[in-house]
């Protein structure tokens, strides 16, 4: 039986995300300080674990 795809959990902002999702909190804390600061400055645009990863990857690649 194939696995069901679960809908991406969305939160109000970065702070709600890292408060509610231990995996997101751990990932966020593992990022370099400059990446954490950049993400925090756009907290309202980070509302899921997936968006956190995507934004962090863009920052570390220099795409933003």
N, C-alpha and C positions, 0 to 999 in steps of 0.2 A: 504494500500500500504506500503510495507516495506521500511525502511529508506535506502538510498544509503550510502554505505561506501565511505568516502572521502579519498583520498590518503594523507598520512602523509606529511605535509609540511616540506621540508628540506631547511636548510640554509647553508651558507659557514662554519660557526663556531658558538661557543657560543655567541660571541658578536653580530653577525648579528641576531641570534635568539632572544636574549633579547631586542635588539633594535627594532625589528619588531613585536614581539609578547608580548603584555602587560601581558598576563597570565603567560608566561614563565618568564618574568622579575619579576613579583610579587612572583612567586614560588622561583626563585633563591634568591631573597632578603630575603625570609623567612627562608632560610637555615642557620644553624650555620656557623660561620666564617670559621672553619676548613674545612667544606664541600665545601663552596664557593671557598676557596683557592685551594683545590684539583681539583675541576672541572675546575677552571680557568687555572690550569697548564696543562690540557688536552683539552683546548678549541677547538682545531681543530677536536676532536673526538665527540663533542657534537653538533649535527646539526639539532635536532628536539626537540620538547617539550617532546616527548616520551623518547628520549635518555637522556634528562636531568633528568627526573624523575627516570628512571632506574639506571643511574649512581649514583644519590643522594641516592637512596634506598640502593644500594650496599655499598656505603661508610658508611651510618649510621648503617648498619647491621654488618659492619666490614668484608665484603666479599672481599674488595680490600685492 
